Amino acid sequence: MSSSIAQRPSYGNANAGGAAEYLTFRLGEEEYGIDILRVQEIRSYEQPTRMAHAPEFIKGVIDLRGVIVPIVDLRLKLHCASADYTDFTVVIILNVGGTVLGAVVDAVADVVALPADAIKPAPQFQGQVDSSFVRGIATVGERMLIVVDIESLLSSSEMGLVQSVATA
């Protein structure tokens, strides 16, 4: 199940109506959206090769057509209640800041176009909740969609760690 999204024409992630496209995916009971221009392809989950001393959310690496790609389990990164691997579990291959990495998610839903004004600011919480990676919340029909800024989600220190795993 490898479907490439790279052939999709690029409009600078905004079509004539000013809407940006987001790939939606599920983590537990929540639905998230990520900028479609970051997505290279979607692959079925395969067990990666574990790297010693890597944080728990870095599951390991895979060889993707000659490129070593670190695999990050977003369910573990975001402290989801469980991270079960099923037939629906997929890896979204992303290009984040020039680094190719895979993000494990429970399932991919669809691609939605959202005008900029459809994304409302995320509520800010005091204390332990880190919402810095949330660009906003959008309503798509009856669904609430958490729009994620993947660069912010993986902090610069973690990206350095992911890059070191990719080149190890």
C-alpha positions as a LaTeX table, in Angstrom:
\begin{tabular}{lrrr}
\hline
Residue & $x$ (\AA) & $y$ (\AA) & $z$ (\AA) \\
\hline
Met1 & 0.00 & 0.00 & 0.00 \\
Ser2 & 2.34 & 2.71 & $-1.17$ \\
Ser3 & 0.49 & 5.62 & $-2.67$ \\
Ser4 & 2.52 & 8.57 & $-3.78$ \\
Ile5 & 1.14 & 12.05 & $-3.41$ \\
Ala6 & 4.19 & 13.66 & $-4.99$ \\
Gln7 & 2.58 & 13.71 & $-8.46$ \\
Arg8 & $-0.10$ & 16.12 & $-7.22$ \\
Pro9 & 0.31 & 19.54 & $-8.91$ \\
Ser10 & 1.68 & 22.18 & $-6.59$ \\
Tyr11 & $-0.16$ & 25.45 & $-6.18$ \\
Gly12 & 1.97 & 26.75 & $-3.35$ \\
Asn13 & $-0.57$ & 24.98 & $-1.12$ \\
Ala14 & $-3.24$ & 27.48 & $-2.03$ \\
Asn15 & $-5.69$ & 27.12 & $-4.87$ \\
Ala16 & $-7.59$ & 29.95 & $-6.54$ \\
Gly17 & $-9.90$ & 30.21 & $-3.52$ \\
Gly18 & $-7.00$ & 30.63 & $-1.10$ \\
Ala19 & $-7.55$ & 27.23 & 0.51 \\
Ala20 & $-4.66$ & 25.02 & 1.58 \\
Glu21 & $-4.81$ & 21.23 & 1.40 \\
Tyr22 & $-4.24$ & 19.04 & 4.44 \\
Leu23 & $-3.83$ & 15.28 & 4.74 \\
Thr24 & $-6.00$ & 14.13 & 7.65 \\
Phe25 & $-5.05$ & 11.23 & 9.89 \\
Arg26 & $-6.11$ & 9.65 & 13.16 \\
Leu27 & $-4.18$ & 9.27 & 16.38 \\
Gly28 & $-6.38$ & 7.48 & 18.88 \\
Glu29 & $-9.77$ & 9.19 & 18.91 \\
Glu30 & $-8.45$ & 12.49 & 17.54 \\
Glu31 & $-8.18$ & 13.62 & 13.93 \\
Tyr32 & $-5.23$ & 15.73 & 12.79 \\
Gly33 & $-4.32$ & 17.55 & 9.60 \\
Ile34 & $-0.87$ & 18.17 & 8.14 \\
Asp35 & 0.16 & 20.37 & 5.22 \\
Ile36 & $-0.08$ & 18.17 & 2.10 \\
Leu37 & 3.08 & 19.77 & 0.68 \\
Arg38 & 5.12 & 18.08 & 3.45 \\
Val39 & 3.85 & 14.64 & 2.43 \\
Gln40 & 5.90 & 12.56 & $-0.01$ \\
Glu41 & 4.03 & 9.26 & 0.22 \\
Ile42 & 1.99 & 6.97 & 2.43 \\
Arg43 & 3.24 & 3.46 & 3.18 \\
Ser44 & 1.97 & 0.49 & 5.12 \\
Tyr45 & 3.73 & 0.03 & 8.46 \\
Glu46 & 6.78 & $-2.21$ & 8.48 \\
Gln47 & 8.90 & $-2.94$ & 11.52 \\
Pro48 & 11.88 & $-0.52$ & 11.42 \\
Thr49 & 15.40 & $-1.39$ & 12.51 \\
Arg50 & 15.76 & $-0.17$ & 16.10 \\
Met51 & 18.54 & 2.31 & 16.88 \\
Ala52 & 20.34 & 2.02 & 20.22 \\
His53 & 19.79 & 4.86 & 22.72 \\
Ala54 & 17.08 & 6.52 & 20.62 \\
Pro55 & 14.09 & 8.01 & 22.45 \\
Glu56 & 11.04 & 5.76 & 22.69 \\
Phe57 & 9.10 & 7.74 & 20.05 \\
Ile58 & 11.83 & 7.08 & 17.43 \\
Lys59 & 10.94 & 3.53 & 16.43 \\
Gly60 & 14.04 & 3.07 & 14.27 \\
Val61 & 14.94 & 3.44 & 10.60 \\
Ile62 & 13.88 & 1.96 & 7.26 \\
Asp63 & 15.62 & 1.88 & 3.89 \\
Leu64 & 13.40 & 3.75 & 1.45 \\
Arg65 & 14.82 & 3.26 & $-2.03$ \\
Gly66 & 18.39 & 3.74 & $-0.77$ \\
Val67 & 17.60 & 6.54 & 1.71 \\
Ile68 & 17.76 & 5.78 & 5.44 \\
Val69 & 14.56 & 7.23 & 6.92 \\
Pro70 & 13.96 & 7.60 & 10.66 \\
Ile71 & 10.50 & 6.50 & 11.81 \\
Val72 & 8.78 & 8.63 & 14.47 \\
Asp73 & 5.67 & 7.25 & 16.18 \\
Leu74 & 3.46 & 10.32 & 16.59 \\
Arg75 & 1.23 & 8.39 & 18.99 \\
Leu76 & 4.14 & 8.00 & 21.41 \\
Lys77 & 5.40 & 11.54 & 20.76 \\
Leu78 & 1.97 & 12.96 & 21.63 \\
His79 & 1.46 & 10.60 & 24.58 \\
Cys80 & $-1.62$ & 8.85 & 23.17 \\
Ala81 & $-3.22$ & 6.30 & 25.49 \\
Ser82 & $-2.14$ & 3.40 & 23.28 \\
Ala83 & $-0.05$ & 2.74 & 20.22 \\
Asp84 & $-1.38$ & $-0.49$ & 18.76 \\
Tyr85 & $-0.16$ & $-1.63$ & 15.36 \\
Thr86 & $-3.08$ & $-2.78$ & 13.19 \\
Asp87 & $-3.77$ & $-3.28$ & 9.49 \\
Phe88 & $-4.74$ & 0.41 & 9.33 \\
Thr89 & $-1.46$ & 1.67 & 10.84 \\
Val90 & 0.48 & 3.58 & 8.20 \\
Val91 & 3.66 & 5.61 & 7.86 \\
Ile92 & 3.40 & 9.05 & 6.30 \\
Ile93 & 6.73 & 9.89 & 4.65 \\
Leu94 & 7.35 & 13.60 & 5.23 \\
Asn95 & 9.93 & 16.16 & 4.20 \\
Val96 & 10.46 & 18.40 & 7.23 \\
Gly97 & 13.09 & 21.10 & 6.93 \\
Gly98 & 14.98 & 19.13 & 4.29 \\
Thr99 & 14.92 & 15.92 & 6.38 \\
Val100 & 12.92 & 12.93 & 5.19 \\
Leu101 & 11.23 & 11.06 & 8.02 \\
Gly102 & 8.33 & 8.72 & 8.54 \\
Ala103 & 5.46 & 9.43 & 10.93 \\
Val104 & 3.49 & 6.45 & 12.26 \\
Val105 & $-0.24$ & 7.18 & 12.58 \\
Asp106 & $-3.30$ & 5.02 & 13.31 \\
Ala107 & $-4.93$ & 5.65 & 9.93 \\
Val108 & $-5.07$ & 8.17 & 7.09 \\
Ala109 & $-8.52$ & 9.61 & 6.40 \\
Asp110 & $-8.57$ & 11.99 & 3.42 \\
Val111 & $-7.36$ & 15.26 & 1.96 \\
Val112 & $-9.32$ & 18.40 & 2.82 \\
Ala113 & $-9.03$ & 21.95 & 1.49 \\
Leu114 & $-9.29$ & 24.58 & 4.21 \\
Pro115 & $-9.37$ & 28.32 & 3.66 \\
Ala116 & $-7.04$ & 30.15 & 6.06 \\
Asp117 & $-9.99$ & 31.65 & 7.94 \\
Ala118 & $-11.41$ & 28.17 & 8.64 \\
Ile119 & $-8.49$ & 27.43 & 10.98 \\
Lys120 & $-9.27$ & 28.96 & 14.37 \\
Pro121 & $-6.55$ & 29.60 & 16.98 \\
Ala122 & $-6.02$ & 26.74 & 19.39 \\
Pro123 & $-6.85$ & 27.45 & 23.02 \\
Gln124 & $-3.81$ & 28.11 & 25.20 \\
Phe125 & $-3.50$ & 26.15 & 28.41 \\
Gln126 & $-1.43$ & 26.89 & 31.48 \\
Gly127 & 0.85 & 24.18 & 32.82 \\
Gln128 & 1.94 & 20.91 & 31.28 \\
Val129 & 0.02 & 21.04 & 27.98 \\
Asp130 & 2.29 & 21.91 & 25.05 \\
Ser131 & 0.14 & 23.23 & 22.21 \\
Ser132 & 2.96 & 25.08 & 20.41 \\
Phe133 & 2.77 & 22.58 & 17.52 \\
Val134 & $-0.96$ & 23.18 & 16.97 \\
Arg135 & $-1.58$ & 25.72 & 14.19 \\
Gly136 & $-5.26$ & 25.73 & 14.97 \\
Ile137 & $-8.55$ & 23.88 & 15.02 \\
Ala138 & $-10.85$ & 23.53 & 12.02 \\
Thr139 & $-14.35$ & 22.13 & 11.70 \\
Val140 & $-14.87$ & 19.91 & 8.65 \\
Gly141 & $-18.54$ & 18.95 & 8.51 \\
Glu142 & $-19.17$ & 17.27 & 11.86 \\
Arg143 & $-15.46$ & 16.61 & 12.48 \\
Met144 & $-13.01$ & 18.64 & 14.56 \\
Leu145 & $-9.57$ & 18.70 & 12.95 \\
Ile146 & $-6.40$ & 19.61 & 14.83 \\
Val147 & $-4.11$ & 21.29 & 12.29 \\
Val148 & $-0.49$ & 20.44 & 13.13 \\
Asp149 & 2.70 & 22.36 & 12.38 \\
Ile150 & 5.06 & 19.39 & 11.98 \\
Glu151 & 8.19 & 21.56 & 12.22 \\
Ser152 & 7.11 & 22.79 & 15.65 \\
Leu153 & 5.99 & 19.32 & 16.74 \\
Leu154 & 9.48 & 17.96 & 16.29 \\
Ser155 & 11.59 & 20.52 & 18.12 \\
Ser156 & 14.92 & 21.58 & 16.70 \\
Ser157 & 16.80 & 19.42 & 19.21 \\
Glu158 & 14.64 & 16.43 & 18.25 \\
Met159 & 15.12 & 17.18 & 14.55 \\
Gly160 & 18.87 & 17.18 & 15.14 \\
Leu161 & 18.43 & 13.83 & 16.84 \\
Val162 & 16.34 & 12.52 & 13.94 \\
Gln163 & 18.95 & 13.76 & 11.46 \\
Ser164 & 21.71 & 12.03 & 13.44 \\
Val165 & 19.70 & 8.80 & 13.40 \\
Ala166 & 19.22 & 9.17 & 9.63 \\
Thr167 & 22.94 & 9.55 & 9.04 \\
Ala168 & 24.07 & 6.96 & 11.59 \\
\hline
\end{tabular}
